[in-house]
Amino acid sequence: MEIVHIAAGDYPKYESLLLQRDQLKKEALQYRRAYIREFGELINQVFEKKIACIALKKSISFCQLAKNQGRKPDIKAMNEYVAQEMTEYRNQLSDMVKEFNSTQNDSTISPIDAKEIKAIYRKIARQLHPDMSPVIQEHPELAELWEQASIAYKCNDLKTLRETDFLVQQALSQLGVSEAPIVVPDIAEKIAALEQEIQKIITTEPYSYKLILDDKDEMADRRTAYETELLQYTEYEKQLQQQLDLLTQ
């Protein structure tokens, strides 16, 4: 049986804000992926140079300490120390590269599909959203379906969303979920919190990337900024390498 929410008091506004918040979060994710698709390669190159500079500075400090103690720098020990110190940075770079590569497979969807995705998600959200309905708390087996729907919605996966919708309706029917009004405690405070969250989303990154992605001049300026930063770190790396060469001679 389909859950029916009774529109009374502040509830319609609360529900509308929840759905708007989720939509904005999805758009923010899409803007982030579009931004990384455009600039990810340059961003990763800059970060890789930063890592190289950090590693050289650690090597220089290691050698300088040995010199100050009247010892010849142990190059093998230095390399092992620096490699260990740089593990977290290397892992971070690896994650960045994977994310950039994944954006190359992103595809656009038609307005018709986008409309259907939005409609199906809103339908499931009204039935299973943890902030709208207690049904997940009462029937934990529905939590997996809600997670599946949320992921499909964010990824614009219409096929999976359709299949999930069918499974949700089937599960609700089998569980015999009854129609009932939804009571939201402290709804005024929750509405205020949602309004603040929405304002933060639309005024910060990654949602604000939209302003750059929609402006050719901004895109060009951002690319120039990354290219300039890459050149600066490349030059800095050369200077640090010269210092290290002097210490290890």
Buried (B, 14 or more C-beta within 10 A) or exposed (E): EEBEBEEEEEBEBBBEBBBBBBBBBBBBBBBBBBBBBBBBBBBBBBBBBBBBBBBBBBBBBBBBEBEEEEEEBEEEEBEEBBEEBBEEBEEEBEEBBEBBEEBEEEEEEEEEBEEBBBEBBBBBBBBBBEBBBEBBEEBEEBBEBBEBBBEBBBBBBBEBBBBBBEBBBEBBEEBEBEEEEBEBEEBEEBBEEBBEBBEEBEEEEBBBBBEBBEEEEEBEEBEEEBEEBBEEBBEBBEEBBEBBEEBBE
